[in-house]
């Protein structure tokens, strides 16, 4: 396994995010390879993308000035179904970050039990501060190249950071015009043109459904529990909503400017105000402290300073902002307050060192490939509805989502126990996700 990791570094020496994702998975797979040495060729193959697509995206701003961004699509693995994974529009996007996300997506999609391979894509374009017309022109230019590489039985992208309902609509409209067909080529669509109910809520809801199952293994629940959430975007908002539904108290949220603390709890009315602030007015979370008496705002400090959000005394922590937002020292802050469980809402928001701290202190920890799989699971349900030309009710989609998250938890929990690693959700999720893909790849001749 060490030689596989060394080969990855040798081939792509300047891709630290991808290295991190590969190392975490390979560390978990050692007991599998001891029992199933025939899967070692699969390990060597699975770390290599089946296809990497990079293209330029020229677009004009409202002043008629030409800009050129880079577009990407990483088609990582299609052993169990069409490539499936989001598009991210953010200035930080590069090949390393997208390969890390695509690699994680392979195992995440496998865990859902749905027939979906793994992929990821996006651009270093940042929609923040752009007009609707500028975003539309960019999306149309982006799709003019991407459309030739995707298809309902080949690759079905979705949204991610910077790609919400507005962007999906522009992308879908351009695809329809170019391909001259109406198919479920994207998920996360609006309900008026083939989108699924619950899809906007799915990642946040699914995260809390998974955390609920984790807590139940310790005879705990969200009822009366204090919860810290980072982020204030889609995932954080709906995670907060579901925590409130289950009787918990959310006391923190954040954005890139800093974080708020409300000891009284962010109730439904306050959460509705945050949703309006972030989704409609595109404001900053600092405005919350000006609006609600008793709450406070702490400005973000440049790294390597510690984020005080994780020093708040809570029972459950749900990091929903971005990758590597919790390091070892911040994990120790959570441990010092006797946090019971940490579940990742973002993609890999906890560093490997932080995960080590959680394990050291016996804190329940769920990796994003398991706990935030609700979004892609509901995207898979949207694909099914599109194929059937049907639209399921909100209750039916939510019921299916809950069942999928319960099944993912059981699969990860039972697999960890089977391989002598009880309570290790990282190993359980990696091994369970890998075994299904490995079986399919072997059956197909590793092509």
QUICOR-V733075 format. One line per field, one symbol per residue. psi: psi as a letter, one per 40 degrees, with the letter a starting at -180 (. if undefined). Layout:
psi->???
//
This chain:
psi->dddddddddddgefgdddddddddddddeddddddgeeedddddddehidhhhhiigiihaeeehhihihiihhgdhfdeiihhiihhhieehiddddddddddddddddddeighahiiaaiehheheiiddddddddddddddddeeiidedhgiaiahegaddddddddddddddefihifdiieiidefeiiieddedddddddddddddddeefiieheiihhhiieaddddddddddddeeihheiiiaedaiihgdeigadddddddddddddefaidddddddhheiihhihiiifiihedeehhidhhgheciifehadddddddddefidihhhdihfehidddddddddefhhhhiddddfeddddddddddddddefihiidddddddddddddddddddddddddeffhegdddddddddddddddddddeff.
//
